């Protein structure tokens, strides 16, 4: 059984979301996507990505 990482670096998180690195960093800066810092590395927890996508789904549903 292969396990998934608990957190992803910024380029990987952006790829998983299907957006660019710059857009992902804008979302982080806007407080819409949570990150953690370990040393000099900024990581996006898997749970934060899941919450972010759920929030986008809710926003899309509210706009319809």
C-alpha positions in Angstrom: 0.0 0.0 0.0 1.4 3.3 -1.1 0.8 6.3 1.2 0.3 9.9 0.1 2.5 12.7 1.4 1.0 14.7 4.3 2.1 17.9 2.7 3.3 19.2 -0.7 5.8 21.8 -1.8 4.3 24.8 -3.7 5.0 23.6 -7.2 3.5 20.2 -6.5 0.4 21.6 -4.8 -0.2 23.9 -7.7 0.0 21.0 -10.2 -2.4 19.0 -8.1 -4.9 21.8 -8.1 -4.4 22.4 -11.8 -3.3 26.0 -11.3 0.0 27.8 -11.7 2.4 28.5 -8.9 1.7 32.3 -9.0 -2.1 31.7 -8.6 -1.5 29.3 -5.8 0.7 31.8 -4.0 -2.0 34.5 -4.5 -4.6 32.2 -2.9 -2.2 31.6 0.0 -1.7 35.4 0.4 -5.4 36.0 0.3 -5.8 33.5 3.2 -7.8 31.0 1.0 -5.2 28.3 1.2 -3.4 27.4 4.4 0.3 26.5 4.4 2.9 25.5 7.0 6.5 26.4 7.2 9.2 23.9 8.2 12.6 25.6 8.3 12.8 27.6 5.0 10.3 25.4 3.2 6.7 26.3 2.8 4.4 23.3 2.4 0.7 22.9 1.7 -0.9 20.2 3.9 -3.0 17.6 2.0 -6.0 18.5 4.2 -5.6 22.2 3.3 -5.7 21.3 -0.4 -8.9 19.2 0.2 -10.5 22.1 2.1 -9.5 24.5 -0.6 -11.1 22.5 -3.4 -14.2 22.0 -1.3 -14.4 25.7 -0.8 -14.2 26.2 -4.5 -17.0 23.7 -5.1 -19.2 25.6 -2.6 -18.5 28.9 -4.3 -19.3 27.4 -7.7 -22.5 25.9 -6.4 -23.5 29.3 -4.8 -22.9 31.1 -8.1 -25.3 28.9 -10.1 
